[in-house]
Amino acid sequence: MAPFVVSLGNPLLDIQVAPNEGPKYLEKYELKSNDAILAEEKHMPIYDDIVANAKVQYVAGGAAQNAARAAAYVLPEGSVAYIGSVGEDDLKQTLLSANEAEGVQSAYQTQPAPARTGACAVILSNHDRSLCTTLRAAEMFTPSHLSTPEISQLIDGAKYFYIEGFFLTHGLESALEVAKQASSKGKTVVLNLSAPFIPQFFKVQLEELLPHVDILIGNESEAEAYREAAGMGTATLAQVATALAASSKSNASRPRLVVITQGADSTLVASSNASGSPNNLGPNDENPKTFPVPKLAADKIVDTNGAGDMFAGGFMGSLAQGKSLDESIEIGHKLGQMCCGQIGPKLVWPKENVL
């Protein structure tokens, strides 16, 4: 079947260091315990270092690729496609295998050698994770890939489009092409802020794409970074969400949802127009509306890496399947918590019924 959801981002192979070894690498490479950054020159030795000297696991990653696999978890097989740029190497093969096993169609642009597939050092400490990414081939993505017959067909057939904020560091032109085309046809565009440094240092790119976005997802740290970048002073999280929901939109006839997660705390949803439609806040709901997160026992938390991506993918996939906003948030919470019980951005297989 033709994909219903198309996800766009940076394909990465996660190289994950166990929690008992994490703190020394945080200190050695001056990393924060709960952060996501692009590697600077001083960080580049970390990839060979952890492979040679730490106990590591390799996990298919990349924020939008994780979300694609989560959407596929709740949608029929073949419903989700993922677009990004990789190198012609063994890391690509690992990512292909992971997507195939989980029902995601890989629509990669492959760069010739010596380009290498991107990697992310995932440094775990307690229940926190620090992500340090080298994009490599991922930032070589070109808009020409979108116009190839195979990819054009995927985009024409899809109804939901998911774009990770990380992609804005290099791929604004491609993101705008996808978002504008989708918005003009009344399709749904979902953007994830992805990390605090996106609103901090790529605010211009973010605000160029935002008018074409129907659903914006972020966590509390990303929302706080946007508040600071936008000069919103002491605005509360609810006020930031409301302001983002109300900002200009190219397709003004459709409301914008802003979804702010807060880890184990509640999830906040603001709408530009509580219309009562199935995938929006109801006319009698508070706006923003608070959705409690079910409590997860500490001994059930193995690793938080990818939990936000799994929430986003489960939430989007549920909306795409026609579930209500409340149901979709609940399913997103379930997948986020399921991910916390696994090593790396993974879900339980064989599939559990979360619908």
Protein Blocks (a to p, Z undefined) as FASTA:
>chain_A
ZZfbdcdddddddddddfklmmmmmmmnopafbdcddddfklmmmmmmmmmmmccdddde
hjklmmmmmmmmmmcehiaccdddddddfklmmmmmmmmmnopacdddcdddfbdcdddd
dddehjbccddddfklmmmpcfklmmpmklmmmmmmpmbdcddfklmmmmmmmmmmmmmm
mmmnopacdddekiaklmmmmmmmmmmmmmmpfbdcddfklmmmmmmmnonojacfklmm
mmmmmmccfblmbccdddddehjbccddddfbdghpakbccfkbccddddddddddfklp
mbfghklmmmmmmmmmmmmnopafklmmmmmmmmmmmmmmpgcjddddddddfZZ
